[in-house]
Amino acid sequence: MAARAALHFWEEPCLSGVNGSGAVFFSGCNLRCIYCQNHTIVQGQNGKEISVERLSEIFLELQEKQAHNINLVTPTHYVPQIINALQTAKDNGLAIPVVYNTSGYENVDTLKRLEGLIDIYLPDLKYHDSALSARYSNAPDYFVKATAAISEMLRQTGRPVFVDGEDSLMLKGVIVRHLLLPGCEADSRYLIRYLHETYRNDIYVSIMNQYTPMPNVADHPSLNCRISSEEYDRIVDYAIHIGIENGFIQEGETASESFIPPFDCEGI
């Protein structure tokens, strides 16, 4: 099932570019964080069932719309079907990079099946503290799973490659996203330091302030607020202080529901 396939302009600049990223939003999720912005589709409430053949056609249609890449959003639970669709699309002329956009909660064996088909991995690294990952995502083993997955992703892609230097479109590589959550500043610092000490300039780190409390967290006071600009600035300053050079930050009012696309089955 998928809920939307369209040009998407709200990814990192090296993915969205001018034309947009060809984002395919799959229905369902293998993690289901309680604060998810896309909860209507991860719970399977929105979407349309399609065939593998139709999925391969969607990839080619997005390429025809001048998408800079194919962006597979929350794809983990459909990997076998995606593999078949990508192989068919590539046989029929798909030539733009493929992005695997994931929560980071992956099995390494699953990722190995994707080798040679994925050009850019875009995983989250959400938590270090197992109590946090258990409370918010029912996944106490999240950090262990996600860090092993990121290492495998980097093994497949190698260091970042861009079209014309670092200010242009990414062709290959790994961008690790970290979304700041309310009250979790210490955990964020640990994760950012871990990424820098482990991977240095072999990856990009995207520090995100766009957390938006949705109606589904009304019963969770710790999550029912936004990140202050002071909190975000402290984390960005920390990242700069420890020496992170390859990174993305967000500016302005990114914590807005307007950044959540309509899941109306456009392009499906």
N, C-alpha and C positions, 0 to 999 in steps of 0.2 A: 504494500500500500504506500502511496505517496500523496502529499497534500499540496505541493506546489513545485513548479519547474519554471524558473524565470530568471531574468537578469537581476542580480543582487549587488547593491552598491555599498553595503555596510560592513564589508570585511576589511582586513588590513589593506593599505593602499597598494601594495605590491600584488594583491590578488584581485581587488575590484577594478583597479586601473581607471580608465575613462569609460569603457564600454560596459563594465560590470562583470561579475562572476556568474557563471551559469549554474545557479544553485538548484539542486533537487532535494527537497525536504521530504524525507521518508517518515511515515507514520510509525509510532512505537519507539521504544528505547530500551536498552538493556540496563540502564542505571536508574532513571526516574527520580531525580533529585526533587525534594518536596517544594523547592522554590523555582522550578523551571519556568522560564518565560514562555516556552512553547508547549505548555502542559496540555492544551487541547489536542495536539497531535501526538504527543508522546503517550498519552493515555488511549490512543487509538480512536478518539472521538471524531476526528476529521481525516479525510483521505479517500482515495479511490484505488481499488484493486486493479493492477495492470499486469500484463504479461512481460516476460523477459524481452520479447521482441519489441514491445512498445517502449520499454525502458531504453533499449538501444537506439530507437528512433528519436526519443526525447534528447538523448545526448547529441545526436547529429543536428537536431533542430536548434538546440542552444548554440552549437558551433555556427550554424547558418545565421543566427542573430548576432554574430560577432562577439560572443562571450570570450573572455580571455582564458577561461578554463572551465572544466566541469567540476562542480563543487558538490560532493556527496555529503549531505548533512544528516548526521545520526544514521550511518549506514550499517553498523556492526551486525545487526541481526538479519541482514539480507546479503551477507557477503557471497554465498554461493551464486545467488541470482545476479548480483552485480558483476561478478567475475565473468559470467556468461555474456551479459549484456555489453560489457566493455570489450570483450574479445570480438563480438559481432560488430560493434560500432567501429572498432579500429580496423577490422577487415573491410569496412565500408567507407573509410576515409576520415575517421576521427583522428585529429592530429594535434589538438590543443592539450595542455597539461591537465592531469586529473588530480583533484584535491580530495583527500580523505579527512573529513571534518568530524571529529569524534570527541566524546567525553574523556577519552584516555583509558577507560575501563575495558581493556582488550586482552585477549589471549594471544601470546606470542605466536603460537601455532597458526592461528587464524591470519595474523598479519603476514606470515611467511607465504601463505597461499596467494597473497596479493602482490608479491614481488614481481617487478617488471610491468605492472599495470598502474601503479600509483606513482606520481611524480612528486607530489607535495603532501606531506602529512601535517595536519593542523589539529593536534590533540590539546585537550585541556590538561592542566595539572591542578586539581581542585584543592586537595587536602594533603597534609602530612599526618595530622593527628587522627588516629583511627577512631577516637570517640566522635570527632566531628563527622567523619565520613560515614560512620554507622548511624548517627543521629539524623543527618540530612540526606543521605543517599542509600542507607541500608547496605553499606559496603565497607565493613571494617578493614578489609584487605585492599582498599583502593590504592594507597600509595605504593604498595608492593607491585600490584598489577600494572599501574600506570607507568611507573618508572622503568619496569622491564619492557613495556611496550614502546616507550620513547626510545630506548636504546636500540631496539630492533628497527624502528622507523629510520633512525639515523644510519644504521648499518646499510639499509636499502638505498637511501637517497644520497648519502655523503653530504659534504658541506654545501651551503646554499649557492645556487647559481641563478643569476639574473640576466635579463636580456641585454641591457647596456649599463652595467654598474648597479649599485645598490639602491638607486632612486627609481628603478624601473620595475617591470613585472618579474616576478619570481618564476623560474622554469623548473626548479628542483630544490628540495630542501625540507627542513622541519621548522615550523613555527609553533612554539608551545605557548598556549594561552593560560593566563591565570586571572580569574575573576575575583576581585576583592569582595568578601562577604562581611556584613556588619559584625563587629566584635571579634574578628579573626585576624587581627593585624600581626600577632606573633606568628601564627601559622603561615601567613603570607611571606613574612621575612624569611622564615626557614626555607620555604619552597624556592624563593628567588635566589637565595644563597646556594641552595643545593644545585639548581640548574646552572648557575654560573660556575661553581667549582667543578661540576661534573662534565660540562660540555663546552665551556668557554665560548668561543666564537663559531663553534660548529653548528649552533642553532640560533634562531631568533626567539626572543621572549616578548610576548605581548601582554602588557599589564592593563587590565580592563577595569573601568569604574562604572560600567553600565548596569550594575545590579539594580533591578527594579522590583520592589515588592508587589507581588501579584495577589489577587483575592485568595488564592489557595494557601497563603501563609498568614492569614488573619489570626489564626489560633496559635501562631508561633511568634511571640513578642520580640524575640531576639533577631528575627529575620524581617520584621515588619517595619523596616526603616531603610533609608538609603545611606550610601557611603558619603561622608562629608568630604568637601574639597581638601580640608586639612589632612584627613586620613589618607586620602589618595596621594597628596603631595609628599607626605612622609614616606610612603612606600616607594614612590618614584625617586625621591632623593636618596633613599637607601640603596636602590638598584644602581644609581649612578655612583654612589660612594664606594660600593664594593667592586666597581669596575665593569659593569655591563655596558657594552658598546652596541651590540646588535639587538635593537629592541624597538617596540612600538608602544606609544602611550596614547591615551584618549584625552581630548580636550573638549570643554564646553558641556552642554547638557545632554550627555549621551544616555543618562538613565531616564529613558522615556519610552513609553509604550509605542511611540511612533516608529521605533526601531524594530518592532515585531511585525513581520509582513502578514498580510491577510492569507490565511490558509484556505483558499477558495478553489483549490484544484486547478488554478491557472496552469496551462501548459501540459497538463496531465492527460 
